[in-house]
Amino acid sequence: MGDVTIRTTADATPPADIDMTTDLAGVVFPDPVFTASGCAAAGRELAPYNDLSAIGGVVTKSIQIQPRSGRPTPRMAETPSGMLNSIGLQGPGIEAFLDRDLAWLAENDVRAVVSIAGSSVDDYAKLASRLRGQPVSMIEVNISCHNVEDRGQVFACDAGASAAVISAVRRTAPSGVPVFAKLSPDVTDIVEIAQSCVSAGANGLSLINTTLGIVIDTTSMRPALAGITGGLSGPAIRPLALRCVWQVHAALPDVPLMGIGGIRTGLDALEFVLAGASAVQVGTVIFNDPSAPARISRELRSALAERGIERLADVVGLAHRPPAPSVPEEPDPLGDELTEPALPRHVSFEEASP
């Protein structure tokens, strides 16, 4: 991180151009804003509203080996400052994805970050190997799935299980393609999980996946979602996500991070960058503003310009720098004491005589 001079908005003279490139484990992307997995399938729906080739890339909906119909409806519920989803990883399976969705991304010069999910370590290994020779810029490993080989425990909630998945993916993934582990916040110590994934071969980390929540319908007096619980996303989880990015960057400052969670504006994105993220993903906001990825990229560029920052890379993790030393005020000169009488330490009240 180089020396950075920060200007206030009033003093800023926006540079003619802002270097928005970001290096994610050796792969340079022209922009730090990506879509988030699960919020726009493979990006086709967003093409009328964004130049998808100009943003960092599209993170696809998590792909599994076989087609999956997902969970029964209702699958989504609105919550204050966010939403719950219980989709169940509905998808076409890897073969249809490669033939239709990945091919479309390649034809339109969109950088593809393929999210993969499985119910066993072997599933993940097979999916990663199937991506060899494909136009893939990065692999994001969604380990917030149930491990059928271990009583249905979630991979991301156990350091050993997380490491086993990442190790298998790294062995079978295309050479030179970065592997990022997407972590769950529903753990006691996210740094421990992050360290285990990096030790197992993850080139970077995506923080965070949704956190588990529930909504009760007070009319039916039953859970609002057919799946009972769902993943909470949106602005409600932004401080939680920001805390996770902060903690992991503090522990692993050389590991590239993608920040995810409730990002709606360029200033939201800047918070994640300052906390240590080299890139961000935009998700829930897309449901009411499909142009959000391009808009947030523009707003982030403007925010950097207003602060006199010429390179995004210069402010990654900048909030971790020590605070500027403060100079104590000089003591009041002798003879300059207050002239008013001091107030008494104790005050008593007496009733007035009638």
N, C-alpha and C positions, 0 to 999 in steps of 0.2 A: 504494500500500500504506500504510494508515494506521498510527498508533501502536498497538502491541499490548503488553499486559501479560500475560506468561505466568506462570501459577501452577503450582506443583507439584501432583501428585495429592492430597497430604495437605491442601494449603491450599485446594483448589478448592471453590467452591460453584457447582454446575452451574446455568447460567442456565435460566430457565423454558423458553426456546425458543432453538434455534440456527438462524441464518439460513444454510441450506445452498444457497441459490440461487447460480448461477454464470452469468456473462455470457460467451458464446462468440461473439465477433464480432458483437455487437449483438443476439443472440437469448438471452433469459434462460431458463434451465432451472431447475426447482425443486430439483434434486438433482444432485450431481456424478458419480454412479455410473451408468455405461452398461454394456450388454453389449458384448462384443467381436465383431467380424465373424468369421463362420465357426464359432462355437461353439454357436449355438442357432438356426440358419436365420433365420427372421423373428420369432422369439420365441414362437411359439404353444406350443411345448413347455414353456416356462417359466411360462406363465400360472397353472398350478395351484399353483406354489410362490412366486410373487412378485406383488405388485401392480405390474404393469408401467407403469401410469399414474403411479405415485408416484416411480419412479426417474427418472434423467435421460432415458433413452430406450433404444431398441433399435437397435443398429448391425447392419444386415442382412448376411447372407452376400453376398459380392461378386457382383453381377449382371452378366451379359454380354448381348450382343444376341441371340444364338441359344441355344437349350438346349444344355447340355453334359453329357456323361455322366461326365466326369472320368477319372482314371487307373485302371489295373487294380489289383486287390487283390494283396497286403495293402497297406493305405494308412496304417496307424498302427502305431507301435511305442513301447512305454514306455521311458523312460530315467530315470536317477537324477534325481529332483527335476523331472521334466518329461515331455514326450512329443514324438515326431516325427510330423508328418502330411504326407502326400503325396496329398491329395484331388484336386487338379487343377481347382479351381473348378467342381465339379459344380453345376448349377443349371438352373432351368426356362426361362431367358431372360427378357428384359425384359417382354414382353407378358403372359405368365402371372404374373409377379411382380406387376405392376400390378393385374391382375384379382383375384388371390387373396390374396397376402400383404400388399401395401400397403393393400388395401381392409380386410383384417382388422385391421391396426394402427390404421387411422383409426376403424373402428367401435368399437374398444375404448379410444379416447382415449390411445393410446400414441404418444409422439413418435418419429418414424421418422428415423433417420440412414441414408440409403441408400448402401451401398458399391458403387462401380462399377469394372469392370475391363475391359480390352480388349487387343487385340494390335496396335493401331495408334492413332495420334492421332485418326483419323477415327472409330474405334469409340467412344472416350471422348466425343467431341463429340456423336455421335448419342445416346448414352445420356443425357447431361446434358440435351439438348434434349427427350428423351422424358419427362423429369421435370417439364416445365413444366405448371403447372396441377394438379399432384398434391399430396397432403397430405404434404409433405416438410419436415422441420425443418432438415436439413443434408445435404450430400453429402460423403461421404468417398471420396477418389480413391485406389484401390489401385494404386499405380504399380509394385508389385513383380511385374510381368508382363513377359513377353518381347515385345520389339518386332520383329515379323516384317519390318518395313521396314528394320531395321538389324542384320542377321545374328543375330537372336534375342537381342540384348543386353537386359538388364533396364532398364526406364525409370529406376527409382529409383537405379541405379548411375551415372547420367550426369546432370550438372547441366543440360546443354542439352536432353536428351530429357525430363527431368522438367518443365522449364519449358514445353516445347512442349505437353505433355499438359495441364498446369494452365491455360495460356493458352487452349487450345481449350475446356476445360470452363467456364472463367469466362465466355467469350464466349457460350456456348450455354445455360448453366444458368439456372434461374429467377431472376429479379431478387429480391434481398433474401434469398436462401437462402445461408448461408455454405458455402464450399467449403474442406474440409480435405484436405491431402495427407498420405497415410499413408506414412511413410518406412521404408526398410530400414536395418538396422544394418550390413549387409555392404558398407560403403563405407569409403574412407580418411578422409574428412572429412564427417561428417554435417551440420556447420554450413554447408558450402558448398552442399550439396543443399537444405537448408532455406532458405537465403537466395535461391537461384534460384527456388524454388517461390513464396516470398512476393513476390519481384519480378515474377513472372509472373501474380500475382493471387490466390494462395491467401490466404484469410482467417485460416487457422490450420493447425496441424500435428498429426498423430497420430503418437506415438512410443512404441513401435516395432512394426514387423511382426516376424514370426519371423526367426530367423537360421538359416542353412543348416547341416544336420548329417547324419550318417549313422550307422546301426547295422549291425553285422555279426552274423549268426546263426552262432554257433560250431558248431552241429550240421550245418547245410547248408553252412557255410563260404561263404555268399553274403550280399550285402546283404539285410537283413530286409524292406525296402520294395521293392515292384515298380518304383517310380520311382527307385530307388537312393538319392537324397538326399531329405530332407524338411525341413520347417520346425520348428525347435526352439522350444517354448513352455513355460510353467510357471515355477516359482520359480527354476530354474537360470539364467534370463536376466534376473531382476529387477535385479541390480546393473548389468548392461549397459544395460538400458532406463533405469534411473535416471540413469546417467551421460550418456546421450544427452539426456534431458530437461534435466539440469543444464546441459550445454554449450550447447544451443540456447536455453534461457531466458537464459543469460548473454549470448549474442550478440544475441538478439532479444527483449528483455524485454517489449515491448508486444504481442507476437504470442501469442494464446491457444493453449495446448497441451493435448492429451489424452494422459495417460500410460497406457501399456499394457505389460504384461510381468510375469507371475508374481504378480499381486496376489491374495492369499488372505484378508487380514484388513483391518480398518479402519486398523490401524497401518501396514500396507503402503501403503494408499491415502494416508495422511497423509504418508508419506515422499515420494511423488510430488508431492503438493501443495506441500510445503515446497521441493522442488527446482524448482518452477515450473509444474507442471501445474494448470490450472483445472478439470480434470475427469479421470476415470480410466475405463478400460474393464476389465471382468472377463471372462476367457475360460476358460482351461483348468480352473480350479477348478470350473466349472459341471458338468464331467463326473462329478465325485463328490459335488458339492453343488449341485443345481439351484436351491436357495434363496440361493445366494451373493450375487447382486446386492443383494437387500433386506437380508441380514444384514450385508454389508460397509458399506452405507449407515448402518445403525444403529450399527455399531461405530465408524465414523468420527465420527458425531454425538457419541457418548459420549466419544471421545478428545478432541474439541474442548472439550466441556464440562469434562472433567477438568482441562484446561489453562487454563480460564478464557477460552476463545475464544468469542465470541458470533457471529462471522461467518466463514464459510469464506474469503471473499474476502480477509480480513485476513492470512491466512497463506500465500497463494499466493506462492511464491518466497522465503519468509521466511528460509530457510536461507542465502541469499546475503548476508544482512546481515553487516557486519564483526563479528568476534568482540569480545566485551566486553573492554575494557582490563583487564589484570591489574595489581595493585599489588604491586611486589616486596616481599619480606619485609624488615623492618628488620635491619640487621646485628647480630650478637650484641654485647652491651655489653662494654666493656673489662674484663678481669679475669674473664671468664666462659668462658675457654678450657677445653678438656677437660683434666682432670688426669691421665688415663691416659697412660702413655708411648706414644709413637708406635711403630707397628710398623716393623720394619726393611724397607728397600726390597728386599733380596735375602735369600732364605732358602736355606741349604745343608743337606744331609742327609749324615751320615756313617754308615758301617756300624758297628754295635756290635762291639766286640772279642769274640771267642769266649770 
